[in-house]
Amino acid sequence: MICLSKSFSVGYIQMCLDTFNFGRTEVIDNTLNPDFVRKFIMDYFFEERENLRFDFYDVDSKSPNLSKHDFLGQMFCTLGEIVGSQGSRLEKPIVGIPGKKCGTVIVTAEELGCCRDSVLMQFCANKLDKKDFFGKSDPFLVFHRSNEDGSFTICHKTEVVKNTLNPVWQAFKISVRALCNGDYDRTIKVEVYDWDRDGSHDFIGEFTTSYRELSRGQSQFNVYEVINPKKKGKKKKYVNSGTVSKYILLNLILALTGNPSQPTSLHYMNPYQLNAYGMALKAVGEIIQDYDSDKMFPALGFGARLPPDGRVSHEFALNGNPQNPYCHGIDGVMEAYYRSLKSVQLYGPTNFAPVINHVARYAASVKDGSQYFVLLIITDGVISDMAQTKESIVNASKLPMSIIIVGVGPAEFDAMEELDGDVVRISSRGKFAERDIVQFVPFRDYIDRSGNHVLSMARLAKDVLAEIPEQFLSYMRVRGIKPSPAPPPYTPPIHVLQTQI
């Protein structure tokens, strides 16, 4: 462990500034050559001298008290020394124990980009090499980002999955700055290891990618061949040491409700800016559409009189085609929405159950994990069929689907909080929902007072989508569903290989 003091502390490092204890790294077991994942973010002032001290400890227990652990030495420097070194990479000897060589420490620095995004990813592997004599392998992944001097800096480790050649690692959230410092094309190297208790983890293989590749996906999958250079050099028939996949497949289904002719209407078609419905739809849809494989979205309206007879419907196709309600992309949904405002007469009450049941019928037909449905409901009305809606949600909680509800306008949405189920799990007729599948937010809470609609949409999308990954994973875990066999191996573009060389 290293402890860093800002006036810095293997096994463990502490970092200190003057007399201020700045932070500690994680503990790495059974190694004399640790590569620490945790980073320290510090303000750098060219005109000031910022003294740092790195203290090194061998951890003997879980006690946070440093006196309970073996002191291994320390290193003194300034932040300016690190930044001013070639490649902002400083290597200095560890001192502090008379007559003993305590090793060396390498510290690197990089100016942080302004990107504040985070990404949620999950990986699985298929047919990894067997490394253990008794059993299979205990694989884990190590992510490194490339530096300007061609070296790599570790930025994330997954957990170890025991005794399997086809692991599914837990989803993890990481800042884009940590992964690539906001440079979407920066090379990311991922190493695959077989964990050993003594710390001498066996190298299985590696692959390279970039954040742009990871975020774009190869169809619904990102698949990479795991290559062990030594094995490849020795065996002529060597193909790979397995494959690693990044996966998620979601279907987005949208439902809208709510007089578009008056400027006071939430549906008002302002030629200069989006209305509240349009902003909510675009904010959420543009993010989640990246996870839909064909970008074709069934878009439904509810609470309207339909031509030519004026019948009231709570599940009509926005594009006017009930046999094929699909729209191409979120732009297609927006076009269908604005076109429907000219042809239908919006009409109460506000019933949710019909459209939830509509989506549930689709979800019930594909419970093998190959598809997952997300229903986005945008509404300005107080719900009129509460009992039926609760029953629909309880039934849908067993299916591969989630429901996002965005409330627009000044109405009271107290009933929506009950549907959300974050405090008390929703129930109907004495039967509780198997899992939480509803996320509700009132759009008015996200309106930026300065009139910055881009900021409003970004904040809305972040909050309404925050629970989707865990809801998706909870369904897969409860059903014991693992990723399907990988499609043909993905071959990285030539420029990625050139960067690696």
SELUMRO-295409 format. One line per 8 residues: their letters; for each residue x, y, z of C-alpha. Coordinates in Angstrom, 2 decimals. Example, Ala and Ser with C-alpha at 12.3 -4.5 7.8 and 13.67 -1.06 7.14 Angstrom:
AS	12.30/-4.50/7.80 ~ 13.67/-1.06/7.14;
# end
This chain:
MICLSKSF	0.00/0.00/0.00 ~ 1.16/3.54/-0.74 ~ 0.05/6.50/1.36 ~ 0.38/9.92/-0.29 ~ 0.77/13.02/1.82 ~ 0.49/16.43/0.22 ~ 3.41/18.44/2.19 ~ 2.32/10.54/-0.27;
SVGYIQMC	1.82/6.05/1.59 ~ 3.96/-1.75/-1.45 ~ 1.68/-3.85/-0.36 ~ 0.41/-0.21/0.17 ~ 1.31/3.45/-0.53 ~ 0.20/6.57/1.35 ~ 0.53/9.97/-0.29 ~ 1.04/13.13/1.89;
LDTFNFGR	1.25/17.03/1.06 ~ 3.29/18.89/3.69 ~ 1.42/17.60/6.76 ~ -1.82/16.82/4.92 ~ -2.60/13.10/4.38 ~ -3.89/13.09/0.81 ~ -4.90/9.45/0.33 ~ -3.99/5.76/0.11;
TEVIDNTL	-3.83/3.25/-2.69 ~ -5.48/-0.11/-2.57 ~ -3.61/-3.12/-1.13 ~ -2.09/-5.57/-3.60 ~ -1.41/-9.00/-2.13 ~ 1.77/-11.08/-2.44 ~ 3.93/-9.04/-4.79 ~ 7.15/-7.03/-4.72;
NPDFVRKF	6.25/-5.26/-7.98 ~ 2.78/-3.79/-7.44 ~ 0.97/-1.74/-10.10 ~ -1.60/0.36/-8.29 ~ -4.97/1.20/-9.85 ~ -6.08/4.09/-7.68 ~ -5.21/7.55/-9.00 ~ -4.88/10.83/-7.09;
IMDYFFEE	-6.32/14.02/-8.59 ~ -4.39/17.09/-7.53 ~ -4.38/20.78/-8.43 ~ -1.10/21.75/-10.11 ~ 0.24/25.30/-9.83 ~ 3.30/26.04/-11.94 ~ 4.23/29.00/-9.77 ~ 4.13/27.09/-6.45;
RENLRFDF	6.34/24.40/-4.89 ~ 4.14/21.48/-3.90 ~ 6.03/18.96/-1.74 ~ 4.96/15.32/-1.79 ~ 5.88/12.35/0.37 ~ 5.17/8.74/-0.56 ~ 5.17/6.25/2.32 ~ 5.29/2.51/1.59;
YDVDSKSP	3.85/-0.17/3.86 ~ 3.52/-3.94/3.94 ~ 0.00/-4.58/5.19 ~ -0.31/-7.17/7.95 ~ -3.93/-6.70/9.00 ~ -7.14/-4.81/8.19 ~ -6.29/-2.06/10.66 ~ -6.24/1.47/9.18;
NLSKHDFL	-3.58/2.40/11.75 ~ -0.26/2.61/9.89 ~ 1.72/1.74/13.03 ~ 0.21/-1.75/12.80 ~ 1.96/-2.38/9.47 ~ 5.60/-2.77/8.38 ~ 7.19/0.44/7.10 ~ 9.05/-0.19/3.81;
GQMFCTLG	10.43/3.27/3.10 ~ 9.49/6.58/1.58 ~ 10.17/8.89/-1.34 ~ 10.20/12.70/-1.41 ~ 9.63/14.87/-4.46 ~ 7.63/17.83/-5.70 ~ 4.65/17.76/-8.00 ~ 6.67/19.96/-10.35;
EIVGSQGS	9.38/17.25/-10.53 ~ 6.85/14.71/-11.74 ~ 5.22/17.04/-14.26 ~ 8.60/18.29/-15.51 ~ 10.13/14.82/-15.99 ~ 10.35/13.36/-19.49 ~ 6.91/12.05/-20.34 ~ 5.81/13.27/-16.86;
RLEKPIVG	7.26/10.01/-15.54 ~ 9.47/10.18/-12.45 ~ 11.50/7.21/-11.16 ~ 13.26/7.59/-7.80 ~ 14.73/5.27/-5.16 ~ 12.78/4.54/-1.98 ~ 14.71/5.51/1.16 ~ 14.16/5.62/4.91;
IPGKKCGT	15.68/2.40/6.25 ~ 19.45/2.83/6.91 ~ 21.72/0.34/5.14 ~ 18.91/-1.21/3.12 ~ 17.94/-0.90/-0.54 ~ 14.24/-0.33/-0.46 ~ 13.49/-0.49/-4.20 ~ 12.28/2.21/-6.56;
VIVTAEEL	8.96/3.88/-7.26 ~ 7.66/5.16/-10.60 ~ 5.14/8.00/-10.52 ~ 3.42/9.34/-13.64 ~ 1.24/12.41/-14.12 ~ -1.16/13.51/-16.80 ~ -3.21/16.66/-17.25 ~ -6.87/15.73/-16.98;
GCCRDSVL	-9.23/16.45/-19.84 ~ -12.52/18.24/-19.25 ~ -14.62/15.13/-19.97 ~ -16.84/14.31/-16.98 ~ -18.72/11.36/-18.51 ~ -18.88/7.89/-16.98 ~ -19.58/4.59/-18.72 ~ -21.13/1.37/-17.44;
MQFCANKL	-19.68/-1.75/-19.06 ~ -19.90/-5.49/-18.63 ~ -17.66/-8.14/-20.14 ~ -17.78/-11.88/-20.55 ~ -15.32/-14.36/-22.07 ~ -15.59/-17.59/-24.01 ~ -13.20/-20.57/-24.14 ~ -10.25/-19.02/-22.30;
DKKDFFGK	-7.10/-21.10/-21.90 ~ -7.03/-23.54/-18.98 ~ -4.22/-22.58/-16.62 ~ -4.85/-24.52/-13.40 ~ -3.76/-28.15/-13.07 ~ -6.67/-28.86/-10.75 ~ -9.73/-27.03/-12.06 ~ -10.00/-24.60/-14.93;
SDPFLVFH	-8.94/-20.95/-14.54 ~ -9.80/-18.08/-12.21 ~ -9.84/-15.23/-14.74 ~ -9.87/-11.49/-14.27 ~ -9.33/-8.49/-16.57 ~ -6.85/-5.63/-16.24 ~ -7.46/-2.44/-18.24 ~ -4.61/-0.11/-19.23;
RSNEDGSF	-4.73/3.21/-21.08 ~ -1.84/4.18/-23.33 ~ 0.42/7.14/-22.60 ~ 2.07/9.56/-25.01 ~ 5.47/7.84/-24.58 ~ 4.04/4.44/-25.61 ~ 3.81/3.08/-22.07 ~ 0.58/1.97/-20.41;
TICHKTEV	-1.05/2.96/-17.13 ~ -3.38/0.60/-15.30 ~ -6.87/2.04/-14.84 ~ -9.17/-0.82/-13.75 ~ -9.23/-4.42/-12.56 ~ -12.30/-6.63/-12.54 ~ -13.08/-9.11/-9.81 ~ -11.87/-12.71/-10.09;
VKNTLNPV	-14.38/-15.30/-11.33 ~ -13.41/-18.69/-9.94 ~ -13.02/-21.99/-11.81 ~ -14.40/-21.21/-15.26 ~ -13.23/-20.72/-18.84 ~ -16.40/-18.78/-19.70 ~ -16.56/-16.04/-17.05 ~ -19.14/-13.29/-16.79;
WQAFKISV	-17.71/-10.35/-14.86 ~ -19.88/-7.93/-12.94 ~ -20.82/-4.68/-14.63 ~ -18.63/-1.78/-13.55 ~ -18.80/1.98/-13.84 ~ -15.68/3.94/-14.75 ~ -15.08/7.57/-15.67 ~ -14.10/8.18/-19.29;
RALCNGDY	-11.22/10.30/-17.97 ~ -9.80/7.29/-16.13 ~ -10.28/5.04/-19.16 ~ -8.86/7.30/-21.87 ~ -8.75/10.88/-20.48 ~ -11.52/11.88/-22.86 ~ -9.57/10.78/-25.98 ~ -12.00/8.36/-27.62;
DRTIKVEV	-9.33/6.98/-30.00 ~ -6.62/6.38/-27.40 ~ -5.49/2.75/-27.30 ~ -6.84/0.73/-24.39 ~ -5.06/-2.54/-23.66 ~ -6.94/-5.26/-21.81 ~ -5.00/-8.16/-20.27 ~ -6.58/-11.43/-19.14;
YDWDRDGS	-5.02/-13.28/-16.20 ~ -5.61/-16.46/-14.24 ~ -5.54/-15.53/-10.56 ~ -3.15/-17.38/-8.22 ~ -3.20/-17.09/-4.45 ~ 0.56/-16.44/-4.25 ~ 0.29/-13.39/-6.52 ~ 2.05/-14.97/-9.52;
HDFIGEFT	-0.98/-14.60/-11.76 ~ -0.75/-16.50/-15.07 ~ -0.99/-14.40/-18.23 ~ -3.69/-15.77/-20.56 ~ -3.57/-13.12/-23.29 ~ -4.49/-9.58/-24.26 ~ -6.28/-7.43/-26.82 ~ -6.46/-3.74/-27.68;
TSYRELSR	-9.43/-1.49/-28.33 ~ -10.50/2.13/-27.82 ~ -13.38/3.85/-26.08 ~ -14.87/4.70/-29.47 ~ -14.84/0.99/-30.39 ~ -16.31/0.00/-27.03 ~ -19.09/2.57/-27.19 ~ -19.99/1.89/-30.82;
GQSQFNVY	-20.18/-1.88/-30.60 ~ -19.99/-4.57/-33.28 ~ -23.69/-5.08/-33.96 ~ -24.98/-5.83/-30.45 ~ -21.61/-7.25/-29.42 ~ -18.04/-6.14/-29.11 ~ -15.92/-9.28/-29.50 ~ -12.13/-9.42/-29.20;
EVINPKKK	-9.67/-12.26/-29.66 ~ -7.44/-12.82/-26.65 ~ -3.89/-13.26/-27.97 ~ -0.86/-14.63/-26.10 ~ 2.17/-13.42/-28.14 ~ 4.48/-16.18/-26.80 ~ 2.06/-18.96/-27.69 ~ 1.41/-17.38/-31.08;
GKKKKYVN	5.14/-17.34/-31.80 ~ 5.63/-21.00/-30.82 ~ 2.53/-22.64/-32.31 ~ 1.86/-22.40/-36.04 ~ -1.77/-23.45/-35.64 ~ -2.41/-21.06/-32.77 ~ -5.68/-19.15/-33.22 ~ -6.32/-17.42/-29.90;
SGTVSKYI	-6.60/-18.00/-26.16 ~ -10.33/-17.32/-26.13 ~ -12.52/-14.30/-26.80 ~ -13.84/-11.45/-24.66 ~ -17.17/-9.77/-25.38 ~ -18.87/-6.58/-24.27 ~ -22.60/-7.00/-24.54 ~ -26.02/-5.48/-23.89;
LLNLILAL	-29.09/-5.67/-26.14 ~ -32.01/-3.42/-25.37 ~ -35.21/-2.66/-27.22 ~ -36.72/0.77/-26.61 ~ -40.46/1.21/-26.88 ~ -41.92/4.67/-26.46 ~ -45.36/5.85/-25.40 ~ -46.61/9.44/-25.37;
TGNPSQPT	-49.77/11.03/-23.97 ~ -51.34/14.38/-23.29 ~ -53.68/20.39/-27.24 ~ -50.89/21.20/-29.45 ~ -52.51/24.27/-30.96 ~ -52.11/26.57/-27.93 ~ -48.73/27.99/-26.82 ~ -49.61/27.03/-23.24;
SLHYMNPY	-49.84/23.36/-24.23 ~ -47.00/21.02/-23.41 ~ -47.51/19.61/-26.92 ~ -47.29/23.04/-28.58 ~ -45.34/22.78/-31.84 ~ -42.97/25.70/-31.43 ~ -41.03/26.20/-34.69 ~ -37.98/27.43/-32.76;
QLNAYGMA	-37.53/24.88/-30.00 ~ -38.63/21.47/-28.77 ~ -41.63/21.21/-26.48 ~ -41.37/19.41/-23.15 ~ -42.33/16.07/-24.69 ~ -39.78/16.48/-27.45 ~ -36.99/17.37/-25.04 ~ -37.70/14.40/-22.77;
LKAVGEII	-37.97/12.01/-25.71 ~ -34.79/13.22/-27.37 ~ -32.78/13.32/-24.14 ~ -33.50/9.73/-23.12 ~ -33.93/8.21/-26.58 ~ -30.66/9.43/-28.06 ~ -28.67/7.70/-25.33 ~ -30.52/4.44/-25.11;
QDYDSDKM	-30.82/3.99/-28.90 ~ -27.10/3.17/-28.99 ~ -27.92/-0.14/-27.31 ~ -30.64/-1.16/-29.79 ~ -29.29/-3.36/-32.56 ~ -31.57/-2.31/-35.44 ~ -32.55/1.23/-34.31 ~ -36.23/0.49/-35.09;
FPALGFGA	-38.54/1.63/-32.30 ~ -42.27/0.90/-31.91 ~ -43.76/4.25/-30.85 ~ -47.20/4.28/-29.27 ~ -49.57/7.03/-28.15 ~ -52.31/6.76/-25.56 ~ -55.20/8.99/-24.56 ~ -56.48/10.24/-27.94;
RLPPDGRV	-59.47/10.13/-30.30 ~ -58.44/8.58/-33.59 ~ -59.73/9.39/-37.09 ~ -62.04/8.76/-38.79 ~ -64.61/7.73/-36.14 ~ -63.14/9.44/-33.06 ~ -62.74/6.28/-31.00 ~ -60.57/6.65/-27.89;
SHEFALNG	-57.38/4.60/-27.85 ~ -54.71/3.97/-25.21 ~ -52.27/2.13/-27.46 ~ -52.25/3.55/-31.00 ~ -49.31/3.67/-33.40 ~ -47.84/7.15/-33.65 ~ -46.95/6.57/-37.30 ~ -50.57/5.63/-38.08;
NPQNPYCH	-49.71/2.05/-39.01 ~ -50.94/-0.38/-36.32 ~ -49.52/-3.35/-38.25 ~ -46.02/-1.81/-38.23 ~ -45.63/0.87/-35.51 ~ -41.83/0.93/-35.87 ~ -39.96/4.20/-36.50 ~ -36.36/4.47/-37.65;
GIDGVMEA	-34.26/5.96/-34.88 ~ -35.26/8.62/-32.39 ~ -35.51/11.16/-35.22 ~ -38.13/8.88/-36.80 ~ -40.04/8.76/-33.53 ~ -39.92/12.56/-33.23 ~ -41.25/12.91/-36.79 ~ -44.09/10.45/-36.10;
YYRSLKSV	-44.95/12.27/-32.86 ~ -45.27/15.70/-34.49 ~ -47.20/14.22/-37.43 ~ -49.66/12.50/-35.08 ~ -50.41/15.80/-33.32 ~ -51.97/17.00/-36.58 ~ -54.19/13.95/-37.04 ~ -55.43/12.85/-33.61;
QLYGPTNF	-57.37/14.65/-30.88 ~ -55.67/14.25/-27.52 ~ -58.16/13.02/-24.94 ~ -58.20/11.75/-21.35 ~ -58.15/9.81/-19.14 ~ -54.54/8.74/-18.58 ~ -54.36/4.95/-18.57 ~ -50.99/3.21/-18.38;
APVINHVA	-52.01/-0.45/-18.13 ~ -52.85/-0.99/-21.85 ~ -49.45/0.12/-23.12 ~ -47.57/-1.72/-20.34 ~ -49.45/-4.90/-21.21 ~ -48.74/-4.26/-24.89 ~ -44.97/-4.29/-24.25 ~ -45.24/-7.15/-21.77;
RYAASVKD	-46.70/-9.36/-24.49 ~ -43.57/-8.82/-26.55 ~ -41.26/-9.36/-23.59 ~ -43.05/-12.58/-22.59 ~ -42.16/-14.11/-25.96 ~ -38.37/-13.74/-25.52 ~ -37.49/-14.64/-21.94 ~ -34.18/-16.32/-22.89;
GSQYFVLL	-32.14/-13.14/-22.38 ~ -31.61/-12.47/-26.07 ~ -33.62/-9.25/-25.83 ~ -34.49/-6.72/-23.13 ~ -37.28/-4.15/-23.47 ~ -37.31/-0.60/-22.15 ~ -40.67/1.21/-22.17 ~ -40.38/5.00/-22.01;
IITDGVIS	-43.65/6.68/-20.97 ~ -43.86/10.47/-21.21 ~ -47.03/11.84/-19.63 ~ -48.57/15.09/-18.38 ~ -51.58/13.54/-16.64 ~ -52.39/12.03/-13.29 ~ -52.83/8.30/-13.71 ~ -56.46/7.15/-13.99;
DMAQTKES	-56.07/3.35/-13.78 ~ -53.80/2.99/-10.78 ~ -54.97/-0.45/-9.68 ~ -54.71/-1.94/-13.18 ~ -51.30/-0.32/-13.72 ~ -49.91/-1.72/-10.48 ~ -51.11/-5.18/-11.46 ~ -49.50/-4.80/-14.90;
IVNASKLP	-46.18/-3.76/-13.35 ~ -46.17/-6.64/-10.86 ~ -46.78/-9.08/-13.71 ~ -44.14/-7.39/-15.90 ~ -41.51/-7.59/-13.14 ~ -40.97/-11.25/-14.12 ~ -40.24/-10.28/-17.72 ~ -37.14/-8.83/-19.44;
MSIIIVGV	-38.35/-5.23/-19.37 ~ -37.96/-1.91/-17.57 ~ -40.26/1.12/-17.48 ~ -39.13/4.75/-17.47 ~ -41.81/7.36/-16.67 ~ -41.10/11.03/-17.31 ~ -43.77/13.40/-15.97 ~ -43.98/16.73/-17.81;
GPAEFDAM	-45.96/19.79/-16.74 ~ -47.24/21.08/-13.39 ~ -49.49/18.14/-12.42 ~ -49.06/16.35/-9.10 ~ -47.28/13.03/-9.64 ~ -47.52/11.52/-6.15 ~ -48.91/8.27/-7.54 ~ -45.85/7.90/-9.78;
EELDGDVV	-43.58/7.74/-6.74 ~ -45.58/4.72/-5.59 ~ -45.05/3.06/-8.96 ~ -41.33/3.78/-8.75 ~ -41.01/1.35/-5.85 ~ -37.69/2.67/-4.51 ~ -39.04/3.05/-0.97 ~ -41.76/0.36/-0.85;
RISSRGKF	-41.82/-2.46/-3.39 ~ -44.96/-2.18/-5.51 ~ -47.66/-4.79/-4.93 ~ -51.07/-5.76/-6.27 ~ -53.66/-8.04/-4.67 ~ -51.16/-9.09/-2.02 ~ -48.52/-10.01/-4.58 ~ -45.23/-8.07/-4.66;
AERDIVQF	-43.20/-7.28/-7.75 ~ -40.36/-9.72/-8.26 ~ -37.94/-6.83/-8.82 ~ -37.96/-3.05/-9.22 ~ -38.49/-2.21/-12.89 ~ -39.86/1.37/-12.75 ~ -37.97/4.67/-12.66 ~ -39.97/7.93/-12.44;
VPFRDYID	-38.73/11.51/-12.66 ~ -40.64/14.82/-12.99 ~ -39.20/16.80/-15.89 ~ -39.71/20.12/-14.10 ~ -36.94/19.20/-11.67 ~ -34.46/19.27/-14.56 ~ -35.35/22.57/-16.22 ~ -32.28/24.80/-16.19;
RSGNHVLS	-33.13/28.30/-14.96 ~ -30.75/29.87/-17.46 ~ -32.70/28.33/-20.33 ~ -29.95/25.87/-21.21 ~ -32.08/23.04/-22.63 ~ -29.03/20.97/-23.56 ~ -28.03/20.86/-19.91 ~ -31.60/20.04/-18.85;
MARLAKDV	-31.75/17.12/-21.28 ~ -28.37/15.77/-20.21 ~ -29.27/15.82/-16.50 ~ -32.64/14.19/-17.20 ~ -31.14/11.39/-19.28 ~ -28.50/10.64/-16.66 ~ -31.01/10.21/-13.83 ~ -33.74/8.29/-15.67;
LAEIPEQF	-31.26/5.82/-17.13 ~ -29.25/5.27/-13.96 ~ -31.24/2.23/-12.79 ~ -31.55/0.44/-16.17 ~ -28.22/-1.47/-16.06 ~ -28.91/-2.95/-12.62 ~ -32.50/-3.82/-13.60 ~ -31.17/-5.54/-16.71;
LSYMRVRG	-28.56/-7.48/-14.74 ~ -31.03/-8.43/-11.99 ~ -33.26/-10.15/-14.56 ~ -30.29/-12.04/-16.02 ~ -29.00/-13.07/-12.60 ~ -32.37/-14.29/-11.31 ~ -32.88/-16.35/-14.46 ~ -29.28/-17.62/-14.50;
IKPSPAPP	-28.85/-16.31/-18.04 ~ -25.34/-15.93/-19.38 ~ -24.22/-14.33/-22.67 ~ -24.92/-16.30/-25.83 ~ -22.00/-17.83/-27.76 ~ -19.95/-15.09/-29.36 ~ -20.35/-14.29/-33.07 ~ -17.29/-14.56/-35.38;
PYTPPIHV	-14.21/-12.92/-33.84 ~ -13.88/-9.20/-34.16 ~ -10.75/-7.98/-35.98 ~ -9.53/-4.57/-34.80 ~ -8.91/-1.93/-37.49 ~ -5.38/-1.73/-38.89 ~ -4.71/1.65/-37.25 ~ -5.27/0.07/-33.81;
LQTQI	-2.60/-2.55/-34.50 ~ -0.22/0.14/-35.72 ~ -0.75/2.04/-32.47 ~ 0.01/-1.11/-30.50 ~ 3.24/-1.72/-32.43;
# end
